[in-house]
Amino acid sequence: MTDRPLIEHHIRKNATVAAPRTKVWQAWTDPAVLRQWFGRDARVELRPGGPYEILFLMDNPPGLQGGEGNTIQSWEPNCFLAFTWNAPPTFGPLRDERTWVRIELSDTSDGTRVELIHYGWREGEDWQAVIAYFENAWDHVMRALAEHFAR
């Protein structure tokens, strides 16, 4: 684990999806639903320290398939979910570092507002590359979530 200090930077992404909070909650916590819109496979156990692993690169060996090793930090059903997150394998040793993601759900007249907050970044150019990657990647994720419910 790096001893570089945390920086005050948060990635914030928002989307309004045409579904009630209970369905959006399920989309973030039910592995079968996660596979429909986010990753190719998922392991989620909604308990403190339980896995929150979303896999994308199924042809890679275990440990390099995506979000392995990430865990549930806290939650309130249908309101928020917090979990650890890691960088893709292309970021080398930074992959073993953990950041944090919090998903917050609230009602709107159009469905559910989803706010994603990603934080826990560290100093350094290598970390700036990871931040830039996730600034873009989370846009794709939020769009995929909205499209999942638009179908």
N, C-alpha and C positions, 0 to 999 in steps of 0.2 A: 504494500500500500504506500502511496506517495505521501511525503510529508509536506507537500506544497500546500499553502493556505487556500481556503475557500475564497472565491470571489463573489461579490454581490451582483450576480447576474441571474435572471430568471427568463426562461423561454415561456411565453404565454400564448396559447392558441385557443380560439373559441369557435364553436359551431353551434348552430341551432338545428336540431334534427326533428323530423316529423314523427315523433313517437313519444309515448309517456315515459316518465322516469324509470318505471319498473322494467320496461323493455330495453332502455338504454343501459341500465345497470346490468341486466342480463348480458348485453352485448360486450361488456367489459369483464364479466366475471364467469361466464359459462364457456368452457373450452369449445364446445360444439359450435356456439355462435361466434366466438373469436375466430375460429377457422374459416368462417364464411366471409369475413371482411378484413381481418387483420393479418394473420399469419397462416402458414400451411399446417401447423400443429400448435397445440397449446396445452400446458399443464398448469392448472390453477387449483389451489386448495385454500379456501377462504378461512384462514386461521392465522394468528400471529406467527410470522416466520414461515408460513406455508409458501410453496412455490408459486411464482407468477412468471412463468416462462412461456414466451411466444417464439416459435421457431419459424425460420424463413428459408434457410439454406439446407435443405434436406439431403443434398448430395455431399455436404461436408461431413467430416467425422464428428461424433459427439463432442460437445464442448465448443464447437465452432459453427453451430447451426443457427444461432440467434441469441435470444435472451435467456440462455441457461444461467442458473444460479441466482436469478432475481427472486425476491421474496416480498410477500405481503407485509406491509408495515402497520397499517391501521385502516379502518373502514367504518362507515355507518351505512347500512343498506339503503340503497336508492338515493343516497346523498353524496358520499365521497368515498374514494378508494385511493390509498397511498401505497406505493411499491417502489422497490429499488429497480434501477435500470442500468444497463451497460452498453458500451459502444460495440459496433460490429467488429468482426475479426480483422478487418483491414486496418484498424487503429492499433494493432500490436499490443504492447503492454498496458495501454490505457483501457483495453477491454476488461482487464481484471479489476479496474476501479469501479465503484458503484456511485451513481448519482440517484436522485429521487424524483419520482413523478407523483403528482397528485391530480386526480380527476375529480372535479366537482360538478354536480348535477343540480339544476334548478328548473322549475316550471316556467314556461313562457306561454303566451297565447297561441304560438305555433307548434308547441311540442315541448322539447327539453333543450335547455341551454347547457352545453358541455364546455367547461373550462379546463384546459390542461395546463399545468404549471410544472416545468422541469427545472430542477435546481441542483446544487451540490457541485458546481464546477470549480476547477482549480486554476491556478495561474499557469501561464506558459503558452507558447505558440502551438504546441501539440494539442493542448486543451482547446485553443481557439478553433482549431480544425474540427474537433468533435462538436463544439457548439454550433459551428456553421452547418455541419452535417444535419444536426437535429433541428435547427431552424427550418430547414427544408423538409426533412423527413416527417416531422409532425404535421406539416401542412397536408402532406399526402395521406397521413393516417386520418386526420379529421375529415378530409374530403371523402375518403373511403367509408367512414362511419356514416356520414350524411347520405351517401349514395346507397349504402346498405338499406337504410330505412326508406329511401325514395323508391326502391324497387317494388 
